[in-house]
Amino acid sequence: MASLLPLVLSAIFLYFGRKSLKYKMLGATLLIVGTGIGSVLHFRWDSFAIHFSDIDSSNIKSQKILFIGDSITSEGTRPRGYITKLESILPIKSKIICSKGATSLEILRLLDFNSTPYIPDLVIAQSGINDLIEGLTEEETLDAQDNLLNKIRSKYANANVIFLPIHPFFKEEKFISPTLSSSENSFSNCWKNATSFQQNYLMMDGIHLNARGHSHLANAIARKMSTNPSGLF
């Protein structure tokens, strides 16, 4: 709306006021403003860059998706978040169960106490980064993820389940690139290019995804869904 409204008004003023210099100038100004806002939102801020990708979503059936996780999932619902971007291009309805800073065990407890009736077709789970930050080993973190996975399978027996990989991050000024590989991880190559990961996909804190990182993740999920229209992962 922020980028389209000035452009629409510009077209109106330029068309109906083409005989008036005042309306021409106003129309030209709105055109420049709309183009500038659009450029910042869609390119510099990467708000909806996913719309410029070549993802074919025409064969994806409407699905109810449950997103489970920590702050990465929580931030996915922001205007530039991966969940928001997925909802803008795919016929999905979503529900989110998450807690910022939560470990895999704490997310598992969230599921235990969640009594809201919801029957998803697909569960997209994400956890582990806080386990590693708090000092758990990769083996302990993987065990915790497996326990969370078993809980999800038990609670949502009829849903397909996928686990998002832990992306590379910084801990105590050290770049960590986890080698975790959950048995349900369908995105093992999602973060394979970690060459310039910090400046391309992470925020200044070195942990959370920036707008481009969210687009990258949304793109990977959308591609997976478009190549598996039946919902099987």
N, C-alpha and C positions, 0 to 999 in steps of 0.2 A: 504493500500500500504506500509506503514512504517513497518508493522509487516510481511507482506507476501513476500516482495521483498528479504530480507536477507534469508528467508527460501527457496525460489525458487533457489536463487544463491547457497545456501549451498548444495541443492540436486544436482545441476548441477556439482559443483566442486567435491563433494564426489563420484558421479557416473563416470564422465569422467576422473577424476584425481585420481582414487583409487589406481593407481600404483605409484603415486608421493606423498611423504611425505609432500611436500610444499602445494600441493592442498588439501590434507587431513586436514592439520592444518587450512588452510584458510576456508575450508568447515565447520569444527567443530566450528571455531570462529564465522562464520556467523550464524550457527545454534543456538549458545548461545545468540548472539546479537538479532536475530529474536524472539527467545523465550522470552527473557527479555523484549523487546519492546512490544511484544504482551501481556505479563502479565501485564505490567504497563498500557497500553492503555485500555485493556478490563476488567481488574479487579480493579486495584487501582484507575484509572481515570474513570472507569465505562463508557467508551465511547460508547460501543454497547452491553451492557449486555442484552439488550432486545432480542438479537439473540439467547440467551441461554434459553429463556423462552419457555413454551409449548403452545404458542398461535398458533391456527390454522387459518391462513390467506387465506387458499386455496379457501374458499367460499365467500371471500369479492370481490365485483365487483369494477371496477375502478371508483373512485369518484373524483370530484372536491371539495376541501375543502377550505373554507375561515376561517382563524384564525383571531380573533379580540381581542385586549386587550392592556395591558400596557407593562412594562418591562419583565414580566414573559413570555409573548408571544414573545416579541422581542428576548429574550435570547433563546427561543425555536428553533431559526434558527441557533444557533451556532453548532459547530461540536458535542458537547455533549448534545444539546438541544432536548426536546421531539419531536418537529416538524421534526427535522433532523432524529431522530430515527424512527419515524413513516414512513417517506418517504423511509427509507431503507428497510422496511419489508412489506409495504402495497402498493397496486397499486393505489396510489393517486397522484393528482396534487394539489398544494396548492398555495394560495395567502395570504399575510399577511397585515393587516391594524392595526397598533399599534403605540404607542408613550410611551416612557419611562417616568414613573412618572405620567401618566395620570389618572385622576379620571374617574368614570363612565360617568359623564357629558361631560368631555373633549373627551372621546372616541366616545360618541354619536355625538359630533360636527365633529369629524374626518369623520364619516360616512356621515354626511350632505355635507361635502365638497369633498368627494370622488366621482369622476365622471368616474372612470375607468370602462369600461364595463366588467363585470364578473358575470357569472351565476353559482353559486355553487350548488352542491347537498346537501352539509352539511355545516353549520356554527358552529364553535366551539368558543364560546365567553368566555372571562375571564376579570373580573374587580372587584373592590371593596376594594382591599387591600390598595390602596392609599386614598380612601375615609376615611377608618378607621384611617389611619396614620395622616390624616389632621384634625381629630377630629370629624367626623360625627358619629352619633350613628349607631347601627346596623339597627335600623328601617329606618333611613334616607338612609343608604347605600343600603338596600334592595329596597327601593322606587326608588333610582337612577338606580339600576340594572334592575328593572322592566321597567323603561323608556327606557333604552338601549335595552332591550329585545323587547319591542314594536316597536322600530325603526328598529331593525334587521328584525322582522317579516314583517314590512311594506315594507322595501327595498328589501328583498329577500323572497318574498311570497311563492315561490315554493320549498324552501330549508327547510330541517330539521334543527332544532336549539337545541343545548345543551349548558348549562352554566356550566363551571368548578367551583367547590367550592373554596372558599378562604381558603388557607392552613394556619395552625397555624404559627405565627410569633412573633418576639419580638418587642415591642414598649416601649422605655424608660426603658429598662432592665426588662420589664414585659412580660411574655409569654401570648400571646393572642390566644385563640382558638375559632374563631367565630362560632356561632350557626346559621348562615344565611342559609336559605333554599329556594332558588329560585324555582318557580313553574316548571321551565324547567331543574332543576338540576338532571341529571341522574347519578351523581357520589357522592351521599350523603355520601358514606362510604369510599371514596377515601383516606381521611386523618384520618380515625377513630383511628389508633394507633399512639397516640401522646406521648407515654411514653418516648422515646429517640429521639424525632423528631429533636431537634437541631443538634445533632451530626450525625444523619443518613441522613437527607434530606435537611438541610439548609446550606448556605454558612456562612462565618464568620460574615457577617452583620446581620444575624438573620432574614432576610427577603426573599432573593432570594433563589431559589432552587439550590442545588449543582447537580453534575452529577447523583448521585444516585436518587435524587428527581425527576429529569427529566425522568430517566428510569422508576421510579414508576408511574409517570403520563402517560407516553407513553404506558406503559403496561396496565394501566386501560382503556385508550381510545381504544387501539387495541382490548382488550378483549370485550369491549362494542360493537365494530364494528363487531367482529367475531361472536358474539351471536345475532347480528341483521343485517345479510347480506343484508336484503332488504333496509337497510338505515333508518328504522323507530326507533325513540328514544322516 
